[in-house]
Amino acid sequence: DVFEQPQHVGHKKIEFHITTDIPSVLQINSEREEKNGRNLHAATEEINNTGFGRIFPAPSSNDKMETEEEDEEIPSEFISRRELEKNRLSREEMEKFSVFKNYEPGDPNCRIYVKNLAKQVQEKDLKFIFGRYVDFQSELERNMFDIRLMKEGRMKGQAFIGLPNEKAAAKALKEANGYVLFEKPMVVQFARSARPKQDSNEGKRKK
């Protein structure tokens, strides 16, 4: 029993001896040591300290970053639902604003009407918000997506946005109404039907 103990110590000394003399062998040994068992953890710890072990987490973290970027690549072009919810007024808060007094969503259709927009709002800001309701891989949906931002006259601070279908428009209204853009909450409604205007236009044409 007495003689067996120094033999184990001797094995340990040999392991440390290799680590100090031949670092290149260490790299090979470290791979073997991971397979062999617990006794070789000390050697792998020393390798980690020299920087060799750091090579292992680096590519894995890069892989994670790449996959995260791929996952976020599509939504990053447009606002996320979390961001919409974060900067959207609650119903109680909306009641404090006069612009939401007597608010009516209107009759559902594929066009929405947005008002109470700040002066600095541009089309790209509206595309960033409402583009999330459009499948840009579909040519039909891309063509149907239309933004008309009014910057002059009585319609200033208002916009009309055409979306692919009624369902997308309803979702956009629900999620974006009350969203604070440039410190002003947007009022989002379904655009009114243009039928009465068409009748008057037809009358004008006849004249």
Residue pairs with C-beta under 8 A, 6 or more apart in sequence:
11 39
12 39
15 39
15 40
15 42
15 43
16 42
16 43
18 25
18 26
18 29
18 43
19 26
19 29
19 43
19 46
19 47
23 50
26 43
26 46
26 47
26 52
27 47
27 52
29 40
29 43
30 40
30 43
30 44
30 47
30 52
30 53
32 40
33 39
33 40
33 41
33 43
33 44
34 40
34 44
44 53
47 53
48 54
75 132
77 128
77 131
78 127
78 128
78 129
78 131
78 132
79 128
79 129
79 132
80 132
81 132
81 175
84 129
84 175
84 176
84 179
85 175
87 179
87 180
87 181
88 175
88 176
88 177
88 178
88 179
88 180
89 97
89 178
89 179
89 180
89 185
90 178
93 178
94 100
94 103
94 178
94 185
97 185
99 115
99 116
99 185
99 187
100 178
100 185
100 187
103 187
103 189
104 189
105 173
105 177
105 189
105 190
106 113
106 189
106 190
106 191
106 192
107 190
107 192
107 193
108 166
108 169
108 170
108 190
109 166
109 169
109 190
109 191
109 193
110 144
110 162
110 163
110 164
110 165
110 166
110 168
110 169
111 160
111 161
111 162
111 163
111 169
111 190
111 191
112 130
112 160
112 161
112 163
112 169
112 172
112 173
112 188
112 189
112 190
112 191
113 158
113 159
113 160
113 161
113 188
113 189
113 190
113 191
113 192
114 126
114 158
114 159
114 160
114 161
114 176
114 186
114 187
114 188
114 189
115 157
115 158
115 159
115 186
115 187
115 189
116 157
116 184
116 185
116 186
116 187
117 149
117 157
117 158
117 159
117 181
117 184
117 186
118 157
118 181
118 182
118 183
118 184
119 157
119 182
120 182
121 149
121 157
121 159
121 181
121 182
122 149
123 147
123 149
125 181
125 182
126 147
126 149
126 159
126 161
127 147
129 176
129 179
129 181
130 145
130 147
130 161
130 163
130 172
130 176
131 145
133 163
133 164
133 168
133 169
133 171
133 172
134 141
134 142
134 144
134 145
134 163
134 164
134 168
135 141
135 164
136 142
138 164
140 164
141 164
144 162
144 163
144 164
145 161
145 162
145 163
145 164
146 160
146 161
146 162
147 159
147 160
147 161
147 162
148 159
148 160
148 161
149 158
149 159
150 156
150 157
150 158
150 159
160 191
161 172
163 169
163 172
169 190
172 188
173 188
173 189
173 190
176 186
176 188
177 186
177 187
177 188
177 189
178 185
178 186
178 187
178 188
179 185
179 186
179 188
180 186
